[in-house]
Amino acid sequence: MPETNYPGSGKNQITIIGISSVKLEDLALNLKTKIQRCELIVGAKRLLDNPWIVSLGIAKKYYDDSFDGAIDAIANCPGQVVV
Protein backbone atom coordinates (compact mmCIF):
# COMPACT_ATOMS: atom_id res chain seq x y z
CA MET A 1 0.00 0.00 0.00
CA PRO A 2 1.42 3.39 -0.90
CA GLU A 3 2.65 5.72 1.79
CA THR A 4 3.79 9.30 1.35
CA ASN A 5 5.37 11.50 4.00
CA TYR A 6 5.08 15.27 3.81
CA PRO A 7 7.27 17.10 6.29
CA GLY A 8 5.50 19.94 8.05
CA SER A 9 7.02 23.00 9.58
CA GLY A 10 9.55 20.94 11.53
CA LYS A 11 7.19 20.19 14.38
CA ASN A 12 4.87 17.76 12.66
CA GLN A 13 4.70 15.25 9.88
CA ILE A 14 1.80 14.13 7.74
CA THR A 15 1.70 10.51 6.58
CA ILE A 16 -0.77 9.60 3.87
CA ILE A 17 -1.67 5.92 3.72
CA GLY A 18 -3.60 4.59 0.75
CA ILE A 19 -5.97 1.82 1.74
CA SER A 20 -8.30 -0.07 -0.54
CA SER A 21 -9.89 -2.17 2.17
CA VAL A 22 -11.56 -1.53 5.50
CA LYS A 23 -9.52 -4.40 6.94
CA LEU A 24 -6.93 -2.52 8.98
CA GLU A 25 -5.39 -5.82 10.00
CA ASP A 26 -4.14 -6.06 6.41
CA LEU A 27 -1.87 -3.04 6.89
CA ALA A 28 1.86 -3.60 7.13
CA LEU A 29 3.37 -3.37 10.62
CA ASN A 30 5.22 -0.11 9.88
CA LEU A 31 1.96 1.54 8.85
CA LYS A 32 0.17 0.29 11.96
CA THR A 33 3.02 1.74 14.02
CA LYS A 34 2.62 5.14 12.32
CA ILE A 35 -1.06 5.09 13.19
CA GLN A 36 -0.41 4.09 16.81
CA ARG A 37 2.08 6.95 17.25
CA CYS A 38 0.11 9.74 15.60
CA GLU A 39 -1.73 12.49 17.44
CA LEU A 40 -4.47 12.91 14.84
CA ILE A 41 -5.95 10.54 12.30
CA VAL A 42 -8.08 11.86 9.44
CA GLY A 43 -10.23 9.69 7.24
CA ALA A 44 -13.60 8.32 6.33
CA LYS A 45 -15.97 7.50 9.19
CA ARG A 46 -16.20 3.87 8.06
CA LEU A 47 -12.44 3.49 8.62
CA LEU A 48 -12.01 5.58 11.74
CA ASP A 49 -14.85 3.83 13.55
CA ASN A 50 -12.95 0.55 13.29
CA PRO A 51 -12.67 -0.94 16.82
CA TRP A 52 -8.87 -1.06 16.59
CA ILE A 53 -8.64 2.67 15.78
CA VAL A 54 -11.15 3.52 18.51
CA SER A 55 -9.15 1.51 21.07
CA LEU A 56 -6.05 3.64 20.42
CA GLY A 57 -7.68 6.77 21.82
CA ILE A 58 -6.28 8.97 19.04
CA ALA A 59 -8.00 12.22 18.11
CA LYS A 60 -10.05 11.62 14.97
CA LYS A 61 -11.40 13.91 12.29
CA TYR A 62 -13.83 12.57 9.73
CA TYR A 63 -13.43 14.15 6.34
CA ASP A 64 -16.94 12.95 5.51
CA ASP A 65 -18.28 15.79 7.67
CA SER A 66 -16.25 18.65 6.23
CA PHE A 67 -13.13 18.46 4.12
CA ASP A 68 -12.32 22.05 5.09
CA GLY A 69 -12.64 21.05 8.74
CA ALA A 70 -10.22 18.18 8.18
CA ILE A 71 -7.68 20.54 6.58
CA ASP A 72 -8.00 22.90 9.55
CA ALA A 73 -7.52 20.03 12.00
CA ILE A 74 -4.38 18.90 10.16
CA ALA A 75 -2.99 22.43 10.02
CA ASN A 76 -3.53 22.92 13.75
CA CYS A 77 -2.14 19.59 14.92
CA PRO A 78 1.29 20.07 16.51
CA GLY A 79 2.35 16.46 16.07
CA GLN A 80 2.12 13.46 13.78
CA VAL A 81 -0.91 13.21 11.51
CA VAL A 82 -2.06 10.18 9.51
CA VAL A 83 -4.52 10.62 6.66
N, CA and C of each residue as an Amber inpcrd file, in Angstrom:
protein
   249
   0.8450000  -1.1680000   0.0000000   0.0000000   0.0000000   0.0000000
   0.8930000   1.2350000   0.0000000   0.5530000   2.2280000  -0.8090000
   1.4210000   3.3910000  -0.9040000   1.3990000   4.2270000   0.3580000
   2.5280000   4.8340000   0.6450000   2.6540000   5.7250000   1.7900000
   3.4830000   6.9090000   1.3350000   3.0610000   8.1000000   1.6890000
   3.7930000   9.2970000   1.3500000   3.9290000  10.1360000   2.6010000
   5.1270000  10.6290000   2.8610000   5.3700000  11.5010000   4.0050000
   5.5960000  12.9170000   3.5130000   4.9060000  13.8660000   4.1290000
   5.0760000  15.2680000   3.8120000   5.5450000  15.9800000   5.0640000
   6.8000000  16.4170000   5.0910000   7.2710000  17.0990000   6.2900000
   6.5330000  18.4130000   6.4940000   6.1830000  18.6920000   7.7190000
   5.5010000  19.9380000   8.0490000   6.5100000  21.0210000   8.3410000
   6.1790000  21.8610000   9.2590000   7.0210000  22.9970000   9.5810000
   8.1230000  22.6240000  10.5660000   8.5070000  21.3800000  10.6070000
   9.5480000  20.9450000  11.5280000   8.9890000  20.3490000  12.8000000
   7.7620000  20.6910000  13.1450000   7.1860000  20.1900000  14.3850000
   6.2070000  19.0480000  14.1630000   5.8150000  18.8490000  12.9160000
   4.8730000  17.7630000  12.6640000   5.1840000  17.0980000  11.3350000
   4.5350000  15.9990000  11.1180000   4.6990000  15.2510000   9.8810000
   3.3510000  14.6600000   9.5200000   3.0450000  14.6920000   8.2300000
   1.8020000  14.1250000   7.7390000   2.1480000  12.8700000   6.9540000
   1.5370000  11.7620000   7.3050000   1.7040000  10.5120000   6.5820000
   0.3790000  10.1880000   5.9150000   0.4250000   9.9800000   4.6110000
  -0.7740000   9.6020000   3.8740000  -0.6650000   8.1250000   3.5320000
  -1.6530000   7.3580000   3.9500000  -1.6650000   5.9210000   3.7210000
  -2.8360000   5.6010000   2.7990000  -2.5420000   5.0190000   1.6540000
  -3.6000000   4.5900000   0.7540000  -4.1050000   3.2220000   1.1820000
  -5.4030000   3.1000000   1.3190000  -5.9710000   1.8230000   1.7390000
  -7.1750000   1.5150000   0.8600000  -7.1950000   0.3160000   0.3450000
  -8.2970000  -0.0750000  -0.5420000  -9.2800000  -1.0020000   0.1550000
  -9.0640000  -1.2350000   1.4200000  -9.8890000  -2.1680000   2.1720000
 -10.1710000  -1.5750000   3.5370000 -11.2740000  -1.9670000   4.1340000
 -11.5590000  -1.5300000   5.4970000 -10.9120000  -2.4640000   6.5140000
 -10.1700000  -3.4500000   6.0400000  -9.5220000  -4.4000000   6.9370000
  -8.1710000  -3.8340000   7.3740000  -8.1670000  -3.1400000   8.5020000
  -6.9320000  -2.5240000   8.9810000  -5.9000000  -3.5640000   9.3710000
  -6.3480000  -4.7650000   9.6640000  -5.3910000  -5.8190000  10.0020000
  -4.5200000  -6.1960000   8.8010000  -4.9300000  -5.7870000   7.6080000
  -4.1440000  -6.0630000   6.4060000  -2.9880000  -5.0790000   6.2190000
  -2.9520000  -4.0180000   7.0100000  -1.8740000  -3.0430000   6.8850000
  -0.5450000  -3.6270000   7.3470000   0.5230000  -3.1820000   6.7250000
   1.8640000  -3.5980000   7.1290000   2.1630000  -3.0640000   8.5290000
   3.0410000  -3.7290000   9.2410000   3.3680000  -3.3650000  10.6170000
   3.8660000  -1.9290000  10.7270000   4.7070000  -1.4830000   9.7860000
   5.2230000  -0.1130000   9.8840000   4.1120000   0.9280000   9.7500000
   3.0770000   0.6130000   8.9830000   1.9590000   1.5410000   8.8520000
   1.0910000   1.5340000  10.1050000   0.9130000   0.3630000  10.6920000
   0.1730000   0.2920000  11.9570000   0.8990000   1.0870000  13.0390000
   2.2190000   1.0000000  13.0500000   3.0170000   1.7380000  14.0240000
   2.8460000   3.2450000  13.8290000   2.8380000   3.7060000  12.5950000
   2.6190000   5.1360000  12.3230000   1.2690000   5.5770000  12.8770000
   0.2610000   4.7540000  12.6840000  -1.0650000   5.0890000  13.1910000
  -1.0510000   5.1320000  14.7210000  -0.4350000   4.1550000  15.3470000
  -0.4050000   4.0850000  16.8060000   0.3180000   5.2720000  17.4190000
   1.2660000   5.8550000  16.7130000   2.0810000   6.9500000  17.2510000
   1.5810000   8.3410000  16.8700000   0.5510000   8.4220000  16.0470000
   0.1070000   9.7430000  15.6030000  -0.7670000  10.4090000  16.6670000
  -0.8830000  11.7180000  16.5370000  -1.7310000  12.4910000  17.4430000
  -3.1030000  12.7660000  16.8500000  -3.2100000  12.6690000  15.5210000
  -4.4750000  12.9090000  14.8360000  -4.5530000  11.9680000  13.6500000
  -5.7160000  11.3720000  13.4700000  -5.9460000  10.5410000  12.2960000
  -7.1670000  11.0980000  11.5720000  -7.0310000  11.2670000  10.2670000
  -8.0810000  11.8560000   9.4440000  -8.4940000  10.8300000   8.4050000
  -9.7810000  10.6450000   8.2350000 -10.2250000   9.6880000   7.2390000
 -11.7370000   9.5570000   7.2160000 -12.1790000   8.5960000   6.4580000
 -13.6040000   8.3200000   6.3330000 -14.1310000   7.6930000   7.6320000
 -15.3450000   8.0270000   7.9670000 -15.9720000   7.5050000   9.1880000
 -15.9370000   5.9800000   9.2290000 -16.1640000   5.3350000   8.0900000
 -16.2000000   3.8700000   8.0620000 -14.8510000   3.2610000   8.4620000
 -13.7610000   3.9780000   8.2120000 -12.4380000   3.4860000   8.6160000
 -12.1100000   3.8670000  10.0520000 -12.3990000   5.1040000  10.4210000
 -12.0090000   5.5760000  11.7450000 -12.8630000   5.0140000  12.8650000
 -14.0250000   4.4730000  12.5340000 -14.8550000   3.8310000  13.5530000
 -14.5060000   2.3570000  13.7470000 -13.4430000   1.9030000  13.0980000
 -12.9550000   0.5450000  13.2910000 -12.5740000   0.3680000  14.7660000
 -12.9670000  -0.7290000  15.3960000 -12.6740000  -0.9360000  16.8210000
 -11.1940000  -0.7830000  17.1820000 -10.2890000  -1.1890000  16.2890000
  -8.8650000  -1.0550000  16.5870000  -8.4770000   0.4180000  16.6820000
  -8.9380000   1.2380000  15.7490000  -8.6420000   2.6730000  15.7790000
  -9.2420000   3.3000000  17.0350000 -10.4780000   2.9680000  17.3280000
 -11.1490000   3.5160000  18.5060000 -10.3740000   3.1650000  19.7720000
  -9.8680000   1.9520000  19.8670000  -9.1520000   1.5070000  21.0680000
  -7.8580000   2.2680000  21.3050000  -7.3120000   2.9070000  20.2780000
  -6.0530000   3.6370000  20.4200000  -6.2290000   4.9750000  21.1280000
  -7.4340000   5.5050000  21.1380000  -7.6830000   6.7730000  21.8160000
  -7.0770000   7.9810000  21.1120000  -6.8690000   7.8810000  19.8210000
  -6.2770000   8.9660000  19.0360000  -7.3820000   9.9350000  18.6380000
  -7.0420000  11.2310000  18.6110000  -8.0020000  12.2190000  18.1140000
  -8.3280000  11.8880000  16.6650000  -9.6110000  11.9680000  16.3210000
 -10.0520000  11.6200000  14.9700000 -10.7740000  12.8020000  14.3460000
 -10.6330000  12.9280000  13.0480000 -11.4000000  13.9100000  12.2910000
 -11.9050000  13.2270000  11.0460000 -13.2250000  13.1790000  10.9070000
 -13.8280000  12.5670000   9.7320000 -13.8480000  13.5780000   8.5990000
 -13.3320000  13.2170000   7.4560000 -13.4330000  14.1490000   6.3450000
 -14.7850000  14.0350000   5.6590000 -15.5890000  13.0620000   6.0380000
 -16.9420000  12.9480000   5.5080000 -17.7700000  14.1770000   5.9140000
 -17.5050000  14.6760000   7.1290000 -18.2760000  15.7920000   7.6700000
 -17.9450000  17.1050000   6.9640000 -16.6820000  17.3850000   6.8180000
 -16.2470000  18.6460000   6.2270000 -14.7850000  18.5290000   5.8450000
 -14.5260000  18.5560000   4.5480000 -13.1300000  18.4560000   4.1210000
 -12.3510000  19.6730000   4.6000000 -12.9930000  20.8460000   4.5870000
 -12.3250000  22.0500000   5.0940000 -11.9890000  21.8980000   6.5730000
 -12.8960000  21.2900000   7.3250000 -12.6390000  21.0480000   8.7410000
 -11.4680000  20.1060000   8.9520000 -11.3410000  19.1110000   8.0860000
 -10.2170000  18.1760000   8.1780000  -8.8990000  18.8970000   7.8970000
  -8.8920000  19.7710000   6.8970000  -7.6830000  20.5400000   6.5780000
  -7.2940000  21.4230000   7.7570000  -8.2810000  22.0640000   8.3750000
  -8.0010000  22.8990000   9.5490000  -7.4280000  22.0720000  10.6980000
  -8.0010000  20.9010000  10.9220000  -7.5160000  20.0330000  12.0010000
  -6.0730000  19.6100000  11.7480000  -5.7570000  19.2810000  10.5170000
  -4.3810000  18.9000000  10.1600000  -3.4450000  20.0750000  10.3760000
  -3.8430000  21.2400000   9.9100000  -2.9910000  22.4330000  10.0200000
  -2.7240000  22.8130000  11.4660000  -3.6660000  22.5290000  12.3420000
  -3.5290000  22.9200000  13.7470000  -2.9610000  21.8390000  14.6480000
  -2.6900000  20.6590000  14.1060000  -2.1350000  19.5880000  14.9220000
  -0.6240000  19.7970000  15.0760000  -0.1280000  19.8320000  16.3130000
   1.2910000  20.0690000  16.5100000   2.1700000  18.8350000  16.3310000
   1.5680000  17.6890000  16.1350000   2.3530000  16.4560000  16.0660000
   2.0940000  15.6670000  14.8000000   2.2760000  14.3730000  14.9050000
   2.1240000  13.4590000  13.7800000   0.6590000  13.3150000  13.3720000
   0.4310000  13.3650000  12.0610000  -0.9140000  13.2120000  11.5070000
  -0.8770000  12.0730000  10.4970000  -1.8860000  11.2240000  10.5270000
  -2.0610000  10.1770000   9.5110000  -3.3750000  10.4340000   8.8050000
  -3.3270000  10.4400000   7.4820000  -4.5240000  10.6200000   6.6600000
  -4.7460000   9.3490000   5.8760000
